[in-house]
Amino acid sequence: MANAPDVDKTRKLIETSSRLEIDISKVYHFLSDKFPEDHQFWWQLATEEEDHSAIYESFLRSPLLMDVFPLEIVDHDLAGILSVCEQIEADLPVMGQWDLSKAQFYEYALTVEQASSEGKFQQAMLDENPSRFLRTVQRINADEIRHKERIEELIDDITNES
């Protein structure tokens, strides 16, 4: 059993990582509305981010699961995760006013996708030697991986259209 400070730190990492997933989903929902031609793509990614948040929340709701939480799915730099959350939360209310091209908006999404804990989560989903609980998370997310690559492919498609 983990000691109280470790459990408290783990809880804060999970809570903040869940918050980041929700913030990223809001960016993707914004893009799905702003660019109707790519609505389905962004809507799907937003839904997947919400699913990731739900995984974190399931661990938070069960004290028994806190001791087996697969720490490899989160960045351990709490300040870094918080910083990314705060930046996204500051950007969201004004994104509609940004004078950016479609490709620039999508580059912003790529930057967000690679941020902090999000990148760790995606990396852990590809781990070939997972712990028992990470394997369970991988199974739940089997179809919800490769966000970075999927966004890069969409950006390449846009660039090739130009």
Summary of the structure (lengths in Angstrom):
residues: 162
radius of gyration: 16.4
end to end distance: 56.6
largest distance: 56.6
contacts: 478
relative contact order: 0.16
helix: 80%
strand: 0%
